[in-house]
Each structure stands twice: as C-alpha cells, then as structure tokens.
Amino acid sequence: MSEHCHVVTHPLVQHKLTIMREKDTSTAVFRQLLREISQLLAYEVTRDLPMTTTVIETPLTEMEAPRLAGRKLALVSILRAGNGLLDGMLDLIPSARVGFVGLYRDEETLEPVEYYFKVPQDLDRRVVIAVDPMLATGNSSAAAIERLKQAGAKDIRFLCLLAAPEGVERMRQAHPDVPVTTAAIDERLDENGYILPGLGDAGDRLYGTK
Ligand code: URA
C-alpha cells in the first residue's frame, strides 16, 4: 500500500470479495455483493472530505454540529461495469451528480477506444470519483481520467474493486495526483489482460452476458 493506492482491508469487504471471486457465484449474488461493497468502498474514499460546522437545534438545546463543507461530488461510471458500483454509492451519496465514460478495450491492442462521454458541466467545482470495478492494464482507466481532466476535473479519485499491480503502476505514472482505492491488489495480468486470480470479466458476471 502506498500513499497513491489505498487497499480497503475491512473484513466485510474481503469476505464479500471472496464470494464474488468464486466462479459459481450467481449473477444475482454477484450484483448484490458489488452493490454492498461499493457502499463500503465509498465510505473509505470519502473519508477525508472537508468538514465544517453549523449551528442546529436539537429538541433539547443548540449545538455546533459537523457537516460536509464546500464542494459537491460527482460520480463517474466507466461503462459498463462501473455501473455496478454506482447504485450502491448513490444510496450513500444521493445528491451526487453522475457522469458516464464509455470505453471499450480493443481486444488486440488492449488500448481503450471512446464511444460515449457525458459528465456534469461543473466538474471543476466537484470532487470527482471515477469508478470501474477492474483496474487491469490501467489503459482505459488512465484514458478515462485524462478525459475527465480535459472536461475540467481537478480533484479526482479512482475507485475500483480489484487491481493488478500493472494497473496501479500505470495509473501512478499517468496520474500521480489521482489516488486509487481498491479492495485488493492481485498477483498480475494474464496474457489477455485479465487480472489473476481475479474474478473474470466483471461486466459479464454483473450482467450475465457470458
Ligand atoms: N476487466 C475485467 O472485467 N476483468 C479483468 O480481469 C480485467 C479487465
């Protein structure tokens, strides 16, 4: 673990991740667990949001109470598997604005190709949390972050479920200013760019497309 990459070792996260990795876990259970884990990861990735205080009245007395300060949040899902993290996070942060970046991985070059981009206009004034369950080669994630920067984002965090060391390193090189939060860093990538031991194709497992 480095300052750039934070691994969430919480027992609930690790237990849920283990069930998600198992090949016989059903689509329905996989989807539900991803939703649950996304809330726990969202809790971690927002841990250092700036706070202020406000004077409120409880039924008994007045008090100076803590509340979130300043900039609002934008969640950006990297399609399509990012959507699996989105709903759980929105349960926790319902006022967040939401953007989408559509990238597919060219199966031969493993390079990202953009097919969709729609984000809130005031990204420069928001804390932007980009989400994608799998940080594999890091090529699509780095490209998505680049597009968010082009669109004005200045304070970006990247949230994933699983990372390969190669992907973490690629992100650290390309975007040292973007901290990565993940539930685990696995061993390595295989020759097809899949994370080992991993959990397979997150999109297929989430939507039952294979
Ligand atoms: N994308 C996935 O869904 N799984 C991997 O292992 C790598 C990239």
Residues whose N, C-alpha, C, O or C-beta is under 5 A from the ligand:
A	BS01	URA	M134 A136 G193 Y194 I195 G198 G200 D201 A202 G203
